[in-house]
Amino acid sequence: MATTGQYDTIEDQRAALFQSVIEQLGAEALADPQLADIVMRRIDQGLAPGPGPAGPLPTDGGLADLIGLGGNTPGQLGQTQIPAGIDAYDDALDSKRLQAAADLYYVCLHDLLGVFRVMWKLQELFRAGTLRLSDGPGAFALYRFDKHSLLRYSTRDRVRAYRRVFGYTNADPGRGARPNPDFHPLFSHFVAEVAKFWRDKRISEVVREGGTDLTFGSIAIVRRSGLDLRNNVKNSSYGFINVLRIEASQALAEAFTVLNAPDVRNQFGTRDAWETIEQLNWQYFHRTVYASTVNRMAVTGRLMLKWLSERFILLTDRLQFENALRQIAEPAEEWLSSEEAMRISRPTPPPGNIYLPGPPPAGPRRGSAVARPRRTVSP
């Protein structure tokens, strides 16, 4: 722990050293835009406060020395000890929670696309005997999916999780839970800032003479939008989200096994699982789905949320940050273009009002009040 005098003089020493180094360097060296970051980083490493006086740190944090208790109390205020600070808020984030939310986002968009709705319809037709399936791979996989669904979380549990984590669907988030309407605006803002940063980079590389010069895009804006999104997801991903995304991911994989089975595809004349989804949505629900667009939004959205779960967003060096951000440059552009295509192709309601159709509501429970038709007594 540094003394108060050392702590107070660090800023003055940093400024004096930086000015001295800049004055000694020539004009050619100063033309390099990376020089200032390198010099300041080396100065910060050299001026880092040491461990302080020899021996263990005081258990009271130096309060006894400050108020003058004990036999070895300092005689001046600058000799007292002062902590440099506490752990940063963004350094304490658990990456597993964001990874779970990223996988849940992937499942959520496919659920909104109608994958599980189509599976529910196939189960209904299979039980009614209207599907000409008997002992093929699709029939057996559909039977297993039906039996496994009894052990999984219900549709209500899934849509409540979507409402609580992402603010999607208009379902009730559950007793004591709150929806998260801020996710989609924050996510859209982060994606837009990433895309804008790389658009500025491409323009600067074409317009400016030095192709290797740093861009004029602000990494601070990208970092701030990413940190806001991380904090929002962190506060809404507690509870059963981790196990739900594993279970729902397994159910999604099983659903595509059924939809891609040859005997199921032959029933509807489709070539793959995606055509089966589009055909059943149109045939039974009279609903046109944009499978390609939603699938790419799910893939790129999950990739960007997983990128945020790592420590790339906390990098302060500009070159390191740009190289790390390059991983999601194209996914950000693709997500934006897909989201814009969804808004252009059809009037899409706000994310909070997206309705997720599912199985019809169950009948009234035993003992509940049900309106019954009156009996007419003949004269």
C-alpha positions as CSV (number, residue, x, y, z in Angstrom):
1,M,0.0,0.0,0.0
2,A,1.5,3.4,-1.0
3,T,1.7,6.4,1.2
4,T,-0.5,9.4,0.7
5,G,2.5,11.4,-0.5
6,Q,3.5,8.9,-3.1
7,Y,-0.1,8.6,-4.3
8,D,-0.5,12.3,-4.7
9,T,2.7,12.9,-6.6
10,I,2.2,10.0,-9.1
11,E,0.1,12.1,-11.5
12,D,2.6,15.0,-11.5
13,Q,5.4,12.6,-12.1
14,R,3.5,11.0,-15.0
15,A,2.8,14.3,-16.7
16,A,6.4,15.5,-16.3
17,L,7.9,12.3,-17.6
18,F,5.6,12.2,-20.6
19,Q,6.4,15.8,-21.5
20,S,10.1,15.2,-21.1
21,V,10.1,12.1,-23.4
22,I,8.0,13.9,-26.0
23,E,10.3,16.9,-26.1
24,Q,13.4,14.7,-26.6
25,L,11.9,12.7,-29.4
26,G,12.2,13.9,-33.0
27,A,9.4,14.9,-35.4
28,E,9.7,11.6,-37.3
29,A,9.1,9.6,-34.1
30,L,6.1,11.8,-33.1
31,A,4.4,11.1,-36.4
32,D,3.7,7.6,-35.3
33,P,0.2,7.7,-33.6
34,Q,1.0,4.7,-31.5
35,L,3.9,6.4,-29.8
36,A,1.9,8.2,-27.1
37,D,0.2,4.9,-26.0
38,I,3.5,3.1,-25.8
39,V,5.2,5.9,-23.8
40,M,2.3,6.3,-21.4
41,R,2.2,2.5,-20.8
42,R,5.9,2.3,-20.0
43,I,5.6,5.3,-17.7
44,D,2.6,3.7,-15.8
45,Q,4.6,0.5,-15.4
46,G,7.5,2.4,-13.9
47,L,5.4,4.6,-11.6
48,A,3.2,1.8,-10.2
49,P,3.2,2.2,-6.4
50,G,5.2,-0.4,-4.5
51,P,4.1,-2.5,-1.6
52,G,4.7,0.3,0.9
53,P,6.5,-0.1,4.2
54,A,8.1,-3.5,5.0
55,G,6.0,-6.0,6.9
56,P,2.4,-7.1,6.7
57,L,-0.4,-4.6,5.9
58,P,-2.2,-3.2,8.9
59,T,-5.5,-5.0,9.6
60,D,-7.3,-1.7,10.1
61,G,-6.2,-0.4,6.6
62,G,-4.1,2.4,8.1
63,L,-6.8,4.0,10.2
64,A,-4.8,3.9,13.4
65,D,-1.9,5.7,11.8
66,L,-4.2,8.3,10.4
67,I,-5.9,9.3,13.7
68,G,-2.6,9.0,15.6
69,L,-3.0,5.8,17.7
70,G,0.1,3.7,18.6
71,G,3.7,4.3,19.2
72,N,4.9,4.5,15.6
73,T,2.3,6.8,14.1
74,P,3.5,9.1,11.3
75,G,4.1,12.7,12.0
76,Q,2.9,14.0,8.7
77,L,-0.2,13.4,6.6
78,G,1.8,12.4,3.6
79,Q,3.3,9.4,5.5
80,T,0.0,7.8,6.1
81,Q,-1.1,4.9,3.9
82,I,-3.9,5.1,1.3
83,P,-5.3,2.3,-0.9
84,A,-5.2,2.8,-4.6
85,G,-8.8,1.6,-5.2
86,I,-11.0,-1.4,-5.3
87,D,-11.6,-4.1,-7.9
88,A,-13.2,-2.8,-11.1
89,Y,-16.9,-3.7,-11.6
90,D,-16.4,-5.1,-15.1
91,D,-13.5,-7.3,-14.0
92,A,-15.7,-9.4,-11.8
93,L,-18.1,-10.7,-14.5
94,D,-18.6,-14.4,-14.8
95,S,-18.2,-15.4,-18.4
96,K,-20.3,-18.6,-18.1
97,R,-23.5,-16.5,-17.5
98,L,-23.1,-14.6,-20.7
99,Q,-22.3,-17.8,-22.6
100,A,-25.5,-19.3,-21.3
101,A,-27.4,-16.2,-22.4
102,A,-25.8,-16.4,-25.8
103,D,-26.9,-20.0,-26.3
104,L,-30.4,-19.1,-25.0
105,Y,-30.6,-16.3,-27.6
106,Y,-29.8,-18.8,-30.3
107,V,-32.6,-21.1,-29.1
108,C,-35.0,-18.2,-28.6
109,L,-34.8,-17.0,-32.3
110,H,-35.3,-20.6,-33.6
111,D,-38.2,-20.9,-31.2
112,L,-39.7,-17.7,-32.5
113,L,-39.2,-19.0,-36.0
114,G,-41.6,-21.9,-35.2
115,V,-39.4,-25.0,-34.8
116,F,-41.1,-26.2,-31.6
117,R,-44.5,-25.1,-32.9
118,V,-44.0,-27.3,-35.9
119,M,-42.9,-30.2,-33.7
120,W,-46.1,-29.8,-31.6
121,K,-48.1,-30.0,-34.8
122,L,-46.3,-33.1,-35.9
123,Q,-46.9,-34.7,-32.5
124,E,-50.6,-34.0,-32.8
125,L,-50.8,-35.4,-36.3
126,F,-48.8,-38.5,-35.3
127,R,-51.2,-39.2,-32.4
128,A,-54.2,-38.7,-34.6
129,G,-52.9,-41.1,-37.3
130,T,-53.1,-38.6,-40.1
131,L,-49.3,-38.8,-40.8
132,R,-48.6,-42.0,-42.8
133,L,-45.6,-42.9,-40.5
134,S,-45.2,-46.3,-38.9
135,D,-41.7,-47.6,-38.2
136,G,-39.4,-45.3,-40.1
137,P,-36.6,-43.2,-38.5
138,G,-38.8,-40.2,-38.4
139,A,-41.6,-42.0,-36.6
140,F,-39.2,-43.4,-34.0
141,A,-37.5,-40.1,-33.5
142,L,-40.9,-38.3,-33.2
143,Y,-42.0,-40.9,-30.6
144,R,-38.8,-40.3,-28.5
145,F,-39.2,-36.5,-28.8
146,D,-42.8,-36.9,-27.5
147,K,-41.6,-38.9,-24.5
148,H,-38.7,-36.6,-23.8
149,S,-40.9,-33.5,-23.8
150,L,-42.6,-34.8,-20.6
151,L,-39.3,-34.4,-18.8
152,R,-38.3,-31.0,-20.2
153,Y,-39.3,-27.5,-19.3
154,S,-42.6,-26.6,-20.8
155,T,-43.3,-23.9,-23.4
156,R,-44.4,-21.5,-20.7
157,D,-41.1,-21.9,-18.9
158,R,-39.2,-21.1,-22.1
159,V,-41.2,-18.0,-23.1
160,R,-40.9,-16.7,-19.5
161,A,-37.1,-17.1,-19.8
162,Y,-37.1,-15.2,-23.1
163,R,-39.2,-12.5,-21.5
164,R,-37.0,-12.2,-18.5
165,V,-33.6,-12.3,-20.2
166,F,-34.3,-10.6,-23.6
167,G,-37.7,-9.0,-23.2
168,Y,-38.9,-11.0,-26.2
169,T,-42.5,-12.4,-26.4
170,N,-45.4,-10.9,-24.5
171,A,-45.6,-13.7,-22.0
172,D,-45.9,-13.2,-18.3
173,P,-42.4,-13.4,-16.8
174,G,-43.7,-15.2,-13.7
175,R,-44.3,-14.3,-10.1
176,G,-41.6,-12.1,-8.7
177,A,-39.8,-11.8,-12.1
178,R,-39.3,-8.8,-14.2
179,P,-39.0,-8.5,-18.0
180,N,-35.9,-7.1,-19.6
181,P,-37.1,-4.6,-22.3
182,D,-33.6,-2.9,-22.4
183,F,-31.8,-5.9,-23.9
184,H,-32.8,-5.4,-27.5
185,P,-32.0,-1.6,-27.6
186,L,-28.7,-2.2,-25.9
187,F,-27.8,-5.1,-28.2
188,S,-28.8,-3.2,-31.3
189,H,-26.7,-0.2,-30.1
190,F,-23.7,-2.4,-29.6
191,V,-24.0,-4.1,-33.0
192,A,-24.4,-0.7,-34.7
193,E,-21.4,0.8,-33.0
194,V,-19.2,-2.2,-34.0
195,A,-20.4,-2.0,-37.6
196,K,-19.9,1.8,-37.6
197,F,-16.3,1.4,-36.2
198,W,-15.3,-0.9,-39.0
199,R,-17.0,1.2,-41.7
200,D,-15.0,4.2,-40.5
201,K,-11.9,2.0,-40.5
202,R,-12.4,1.0,-44.1
203,I,-13.1,4.6,-45.2
204,S,-10.0,5.9,-43.4
205,E,-7.8,3.3,-45.0
206,V,-9.0,4.5,-48.4
207,V,-9.0,8.2,-47.9
208,R,-6.0,8.7,-45.7
209,E,-2.5,8.5,-47.2
210,G,-1.0,6.3,-44.5
211,G,-2.8,3.0,-44.9
212,T,-1.3,1.7,-41.6
213,D,-2.4,4.7,-39.5
214,L,-4.9,4.2,-36.8
215,T,-8.5,4.8,-37.6
216,F,-10.5,7.7,-36.4
217,G,-13.2,5.4,-34.9
218,S,-13.7,5.6,-31.2
219,I,-13.0,2.4,-29.3
220,A,-14.4,4.1,-26.1
221,I,-17.9,4.2,-27.6
222,V,-17.7,0.5,-28.7
223,R,-16.4,-0.5,-25.3
224,R,-19.0,1.5,-23.4
225,S,-21.9,0.0,-25.4
226,G,-20.5,-3.5,-24.9
227,L,-20.1,-3.0,-21.2
228,D,-23.6,-1.7,-20.8
229,L,-24.9,-4.8,-22.7
230,R,-22.8,-7.2,-20.6
231,N,-24.1,-5.6,-17.3
232,N,-27.7,-5.9,-18.6
233,V,-27.4,-9.6,-19.5
234,K,-25.6,-10.3,-16.2
235,N,-28.4,-9.0,-14.1
236,S,-31.1,-10.9,-16.0
237,S,-29.5,-14.3,-16.4
238,Y,-29.8,-15.7,-12.9
239,G,-31.8,-18.8,-12.1
240,F,-32.4,-21.8,-14.3
241,I,-31.1,-20.1,-17.5
242,N,-28.0,-22.2,-17.6
243,V,-29.8,-25.6,-17.4
244,L,-32.6,-24.3,-19.6
245,R,-30.3,-23.5,-22.5
246,I,-28.7,-26.9,-22.3
247,E,-32.0,-28.7,-22.3
248,A,-33.5,-26.5,-25.0
249,S,-30.4,-26.9,-27.2
250,Q,-30.8,-30.7,-26.9
251,A,-34.5,-30.4,-27.8
252,L,-33.6,-28.2,-30.8
253,A,-31.1,-30.8,-32.1
254,E,-33.7,-33.6,-31.6
255,A,-36.3,-31.5,-33.5
256,F,-34.1,-31.2,-36.5
257,T,-33.4,-34.9,-36.4
258,V,-37.1,-35.5,-36.8
259,L,-37.7,-32.8,-39.4
260,N,-34.8,-34.1,-41.5
261,A,-35.9,-37.7,-41.4
262,P,-36.6,-39.1,-44.9
263,D,-40.1,-40.5,-44.0
264,V,-41.1,-37.1,-42.5
265,R,-39.8,-35.2,-45.5
266,N,-41.6,-37.5,-47.9
267,Q,-44.9,-36.6,-46.2
268,F,-44.6,-33.0,-47.3
269,G,-42.4,-33.2,-50.3
270,T,-39.5,-31.2,-48.8
271,R,-35.8,-31.6,-49.3
272,D,-34.4,-30.7,-45.9
273,A,-35.5,-29.7,-42.4
274,W,-35.7,-26.0,-43.2
275,E,-38.1,-26.6,-46.0
276,T,-40.2,-28.8,-43.7
277,I,-40.4,-25.9,-41.2
278,E,-41.4,-23.4,-43.9
279,Q,-44.0,-25.8,-45.4
280,L,-45.7,-26.7,-42.1
281,N,-45.8,-23.1,-40.9
282,W,-47.6,-22.2,-44.1
283,Q,-49.8,-25.2,-44.4
284,Y,-51.1,-25.4,-40.8
285,F,-50.5,-21.9,-39.3
286,H,-50.8,-19.8,-42.5
287,R,-47.6,-18.1,-41.5
288,T,-44.7,-17.2,-43.8
289,V,-41.4,-17.5,-42.0
290,Y,-38.0,-16.1,-43.0
291,A,-35.9,-19.1,-42.0
292,S,-32.6,-17.9,-43.6
293,T,-32.8,-14.5,-42.1
294,V,-33.7,-15.6,-38.6
295,N,-31.1,-18.4,-38.6
296,R,-28.3,-16.0,-39.5
297,M,-29.5,-13.5,-36.8
298,A,-29.4,-16.4,-34.3
299,V,-25.9,-17.5,-35.4
300,T,-24.3,-14.0,-35.5
301,G,-26.1,-12.9,-32.4
302,R,-24.8,-15.8,-30.4
303,L,-21.3,-15.2,-31.7
304,M,-21.3,-11.6,-30.6
305,L,-22.7,-12.4,-27.1
306,K,-20.0,-15.1,-26.7
307,W,-17.4,-12.5,-27.7
308,L,-18.7,-10.2,-25.0
309,S,-18.3,-13.0,-22.4
310,E,-14.5,-12.9,-22.8
311,R,-12.2,-10.1,-21.7
312,F,-11.7,-8.6,-25.2
313,I,-14.0,-5.7,-24.3
314,L,-11.7,-4.6,-21.5
315,L,-8.6,-4.2,-23.7
316,T,-7.1,-0.7,-23.6
317,D,-4.5,-1.0,-26.2
318,R,-6.0,0.2,-29.5
319,L,-4.3,-2.3,-31.8
320,Q,-5.1,-5.2,-29.5
321,F,-8.7,-4.1,-29.3
322,E,-9.0,-3.7,-33.1
323,N,-7.6,-7.2,-33.7
324,A,-10.0,-8.7,-31.1
325,L,-13.0,-6.7,-32.5
326,R,-12.2,-8.0,-36.0
327,Q,-13.7,-11.3,-35.0
328,I,-17.2,-9.9,-34.9
329,A,-16.9,-7.2,-37.6
330,E,-18.6,-9.2,-40.3
331,P,-21.2,-10.8,-38.0
332,A,-22.3,-7.4,-36.8
333,E,-22.9,-6.2,-40.4
334,E,-24.7,-9.4,-41.2
335,W,-26.9,-9.1,-38.1
336,L,-27.8,-5.5,-38.9
337,S,-28.7,-6.3,-42.5
338,S,-30.8,-9.3,-41.5
339,E,-32.6,-7.2,-38.9
340,E,-33.2,-4.5,-41.4
341,A,-34.5,-7.1,-43.9
342,M,-37.0,-8.3,-41.4
343,R,-38.3,-4.8,-40.9
344,I,-38.6,-4.1,-44.6
345,S,-40.1,-7.4,-45.7
346,R,-43.0,-7.3,-43.2
347,P,-44.2,-5.0,-40.4
348,T,-42.5,-6.6,-37.5
349,P,-43.9,-5.6,-34.0
350,P,-41.5,-4.4,-31.3
351,P,-39.5,-7.2,-29.6
352,G,-41.6,-6.9,-26.4
353,N,-44.8,-7.6,-28.4
354,I,-43.6,-10.7,-30.3
355,Y,-46.1,-13.4,-29.8
356,L,-44.9,-17.0,-29.7
357,P,-47.7,-19.3,-30.7
358,G,-47.7,-22.7,-28.9
359,P,-50.0,-25.5,-27.9
360,P,-53.5,-24.5,-27.1
361,P,-54.2,-23.8,-23.5
362,A,-55.1,-26.7,-21.4
363,G,-58.7,-27.3,-20.4
364,P,-60.1,-26.1,-17.1
365,R,-58.8,-27.8,-14.0
366,R,-61.0,-29.9,-11.9
367,G,-62.9,-27.8,-9.4
368,S,-62.6,-24.6,-11.4
369,A,-65.6,-22.5,-12.2
370,V,-66.8,-23.2,-15.8
371,A,-69.8,-21.7,-17.5
372,R,-72.2,-24.4,-18.4
373,P,-75.1,-24.2,-20.8
374,R,-78.5,-23.9,-19.1
375,R,-80.8,-26.8,-19.4
376,T,-84.2,-26.1,-20.9
377,V,-87.1,-28.0,-19.3
378,S,-89.9,-28.8,-21.8
379,P,-93.4,-28.0,-20.6
